[in-house]
Amino acid sequence: MDFESVRNHPRNHQETLVFDRVTQLAPNYPSLAQNEDMLVDVACLALNMLKPRYIRHSIDAMAHISNAERAQEAAVVEVAVLEAFKLVQSGRRKDSR
């Protein structure tokens, strides 16, 4: 069996949303904004908070997502990114390593 076509989607879409939001919000967190490693930690934590959706073909996912679902996904990403910033800024992430 060939499982190579199965992947987490919208992985690229979720990653893009998270990376863009981390970049946009970074100036609000001056203690983290200049530390690329910390911002990458924020992105990883946020992505780990998001629910994966597995598909075989990217056209399947994008063709079946309504504008309301896109807006909801953006809201979920916003919450995940803000929570990730709080975790990293508080040092809880550093202490758990």
Secondary structure, DSSP 8 states (H G I E B T S, - for coil): ---TT-EETTHHHHHHHHHHHHHHHGGG-HHHHT-HHHHHHHHHHHHHHS---EES-HHHHHHT--HHHHHHHHHHHHHHHHHHHHHHHHTHHHHT-
